[in-house]
Amino acid sequence: MQNPSVSGLFQAIAARYDRMNRLISLGQDLRWRRQAAAYLRALQPKRLLDLAAGTGDFALAASQTLPSLAEVYLVDITPAMLAYAPAKKPNRPSLTWHIVEADAHQLPFAERFFDAITVGFGVRNFSDRLRALQEMHRVLRQGGKAVILETGVPRNPLWRALFQVYFRFWVPLLGALIAGHKAAYTYLPESTERFPHREGFLYLCQKAGFARSSFHEFMGGVAILYILEKDD
Ligand SMILES: C[S@@+](CC[C@H](N)C(=O)[O-])C[C@H]1O[C@@H](n2cnc3c(N)ncnc32)[C@H](O)[C@@H]1O
């Protein structure tokens, strides 16, 4: 179901992935994940799915932000990314992390298994986003919430022009110098520009069954948080 080259790409950059995120986002990515997780606080979730979990930074932010959590399932298709996750688990005896290698398009969980879902910079990489969103909707309980963080493109023309110079030229150069993989960091701006941001993505979410959905922009739209609710 998933394009094997996407997994191969993340396998190649796994060791440098976290450092590159800090550099590219000027350290903001950690704050964005914490702020995203805070949208789940009122729900007091016990069981969370962190989809496309990668090296575990979103699971970590959620675990720190949500004291109600008892179980976090970190699901990803690339074992080399997941290999970095266990070391990030907070030392809280009441909290269990389950590391699961699986495809977002075919989740190995029963219906309504999770109270909440987080996805950080993952949906952009899915080959069939509608199918993956339908899977998320299926495994989420009634009244549950999903927060999806993605890269964005600013709407303000001046900010967008500045950002695009940074994203199209500087980021691939950093990728070549720091991660030794220019192609992966050329794929990042290209896939971001192809992504159906804001209302376009919300439309897909609604098609997947999420009746109520909204978005919140970080840094003028450089990153966008989508908040989805499954009806009671
Ligand atoms: C940009 S990383 C995001 C990692 C982490 N969520 C974060 O916030 O840093 C994208 C992740 O999506 C995973 N991925 C891509 N396609 C997937 C799929 N079909 N199912 C599950 N994971 C997938 C990749 O292996 C990679 O680890």
The ligand as a Tripos MOL2 file, in Angstrom:
@<TRIPOS>MOLECULE
LIG
   27    29     1     0     0
SMALL
NO_CHARGES

@<TRIPOS>ATOM
      1 C1          8.5480   13.1330    8.9100 C.3       1 LIG1
      2 S1          8.4900   11.6680    9.8660 S.3       1 LIG1
      3 C2          7.5530   12.1350   11.2720 C.3       1 LIG1
      4 C3          8.0020   11.4990   12.5540 C.3       1 LIG1
      5 C4          7.3270   12.0050   13.8380 C.3       1 LIG1
      6 N1          5.8950   11.8630   13.7920 N.3       1 LIG1
      7 C5          7.6620   13.4300   14.1430 C.2       1 LIG1
      8 O1          6.7740   14.1850   14.5650 O.co2     1 LIG1
      9 O2          8.8220   13.8070   14.0200 O.co2     1 LIG1
     10 C6          7.3200   10.7510    8.9300 C.3       1 LIG1
     11 C7          7.1890    9.3040    9.3680 C.3       1 LIG1
     12 O3          6.0770    8.7300    8.6780 O.3       1 LIG1
     13 C8          6.3680    7.3640    8.4920 C.3       1 LIG1
     14 N2          5.4600    6.8210    7.4770 N.ar      1 LIG1
     15 C9          5.4090    7.1320    6.1690 C.ar      1 LIG1
     16 N3          4.4420    6.4240    5.5660 N.ar      1 LIG1
     17 C10         3.8560    5.6700    6.5240 C.ar      1 LIG1
     18 C11         2.7760    4.7400    6.5270 C.ar      1 LIG1
     19 N4          2.1160    4.4460    5.4090 N.pl3     1 LIG1
     20 N5          2.4320    4.1630    7.6870 N.ar      1 LIG1
     21 C12         3.0870    4.4480    8.8260 C.ar      1 LIG1
     22 N6          4.1240    5.3100    8.8860 N.ar      1 LIG1
     23 C13         4.5020    5.9150    7.7490 C.ar      1 LIG1
     24 C14         7.8310    7.3610    8.0900 C.3       1 LIG1
     25 O4          8.4200    6.0990    8.2450 O.3       1 LIG1
     26 C15         8.3990    8.4190    9.0450 C.3       1 LIG1
     27 O5          8.9010    7.8480   10.2110 O.3       1 LIG1
@<TRIPOS>BOND
     1     1     2 1
     2     2     3 1
     3     2    10 1
     4     3     4 1
     5     4     5 1
     6     5     6 1
     7     5     7 1
     8     7     8 2
     9     7     9 1
    10    10    11 1
    11    11    12 1
    12    11    26 1
    13    12    13 1
    14    13    14 1
    15    13    24 1
    16    14    15 ar
    17    14    23 ar
    18    15    16 ar
    19    16    17 ar
    20    17    18 ar
    21    17    23 ar
    22    18    19 1
    23    18    20 ar
    24    20    21 ar
    25    21    22 ar
    26    22    23 ar
    27    24    25 1
    28    24    26 1
    29    26    27 1
@<TRIPOS>SUBSTRUCTURE
     1 LIG1         1 GROUP 0 **** ****
